[in-house]
Amino acid sequence: EVQLVESGGGLVQAGASLRLSCAASGFTFDDNVIGWFRHAPGKEREGIAYIVNGDGSTYYAESMKDRFTISSENAKKTMYLHLKSLKVEDTATYYCAAARRYYTAFNYLNQWAMDFWGIGALVIVSS
């Protein structure tokens, strides 16, 4: 059974940095994809970034790449999202997600491309 568990969320002030972690079990970082999404109140879930485990390449949503960094430690089966210069509008539940296989034609910033999801970590940014 695949499980993805996020941690590291919480309440921070605007301008702060935060690191979210996603621990995977029942899932190896092979020829597949892992990524981060977020869901803010009143908005649709949006993709932040993903890693193609086969070659380690990373892809970001254009609006996210300046302040967010995705990384992973394959040996620990853990993925990270580093968030810096946080803004009030970054308040959201952050989810890690994974897809069984990587297909070049898929856009993994689209939630429908992912097969497995964590339960989310809430990040609240105060002004």
C-alpha positions in Angstrom: 0.0 0.0 0.0 1.4 3.4 -1.0 1.4 6.0 1.7 2.6 9.6 1.5 2.8 11.6 4.7 3.5 15.3 4.8 5.0 17.1 7.7 6.5 20.5 8.5 3.4 22.7 8.1 2.4 25.3 10.6 1.9 29.0 11.3 4.6 31.4 10.2 4.9 35.1 9.6 5.1 36.7 6.2 8.7 36.7 4.9 9.6 33.5 6.7 10.9 30.2 5.2 9.6 26.7 5.8 10.5 23.2 4.7 7.8 20.6 4.1 8.7 16.9 4.0 6.9 14.0 2.4 7.8 10.5 3.5 6.8 7.7 1.1 6.2 4.1 1.9 5.2 1.3 -0.3 6.6 3.3 -3.2 10.2 3.4 -4.6 11.6 6.4 -6.3 12.2 4.7 -9.7 10.7 5.5 -13.0 7.9 7.6 -11.6 7.0 11.1 -10.6 6.6 12.9 -7.2 5.4 16.4 -6.7 3.8 19.0 -4.6 0.4 20.7 -4.9 -1.4 23.2 -2.8 -5.1 24.0 -2.2 -5.9 27.5 -0.9 -9.3 28.4 0.4 -11.7 29.4 -2.4 -9.3 28.3 -5.1 -8.6 25.2 -7.1 -5.8 22.8 -6.2 -2.7 23.9 -8.1 0.5 22.2 -9.0 3.8 23.6 -7.6 6.6 21.4 -8.9 7.5 17.8 -9.6 10.5 15.6 -9.9 11.0 12.9 -12.6 12.8 10.2 -10.5 14.3 8.5 -13.6 16.7 11.4 -14.3 16.1 13.8 -11.4 14.8 16.6 -13.6 12.5 19.1 -11.9 9.7 21.1 -13.3 7.9 24.1 -11.7 4.8 26.1 -12.3 5.9 29.4 -13.6 4.5 31.4 -10.7 6.2 29.1 -8.1 9.7 28.7 -9.3 11.2 31.9 -7.8 10.4 31.1 -4.1 9.8 27.4 -4.0 12.3 24.6 -4.4 11.6 20.9 -4.7 14.1 18.2 -3.8 14.3 14.6 -2.7 16.5 12.1 -1.0 15.8 8.8 -2.8 17.6 6.7 -0.2 15.2 8.0 2.5 12.2 8.0 0.1 11.6 11.5 1.2 10.7 14.6 -0.8 10.9 18.2 0.3 9.5 21.5 -0.6 11.5 24.6 0.5 9.3 27.7 0.7 10.9 31.1 1.2 9.7 34.7 1.4 6.3 33.4 2.3 3.3 35.6 1.6 -0.2 35.6 3.2 -1.5 34.3 -0.1 0.7 31.2 0.3 -1.7 30.1 3.0 -3.0 26.7 1.9 -2.9 23.0 2.5 0.1 21.5 0.8 -0.1 18.0 -0.6 2.6 15.6 -1.9 1.6 13.3 -4.7 3.1 10.6 -6.8 2.5 9.0 -10.2 3.3 5.3 -10.9 5.0 5.9 -14.2 6.5 8.8 -16.1 5.1 9.6 -19.5 6.6 12.5 -21.4 3.2 13.5 -22.8 1.7 14.1 -19.3 1.7 17.4 -17.4 2.3 16.4 -13.8 1.4 19.8 -12.6 -2.1 18.7 -13.4 -3.6 16.9 -10.4 -5.3 14.3 -12.6 -1.9 13.0 -13.7 -1.1 11.8 -10.1 -2.1 8.4 -8.7 -1.4 8.8 -5.0 -1.9 11.6 -2.5 -0.9 12.5 1.0 -3.5 14.0 3.4 -1.9 17.4 3.3 0.0 19.8 5.6 -1.6 23.1 6.5 0.6 26.2 6.1 -0.8 29.5 7.5 1.1 32.7 6.8 0.2 35.6 9.0 0.8 39.3 8.1 
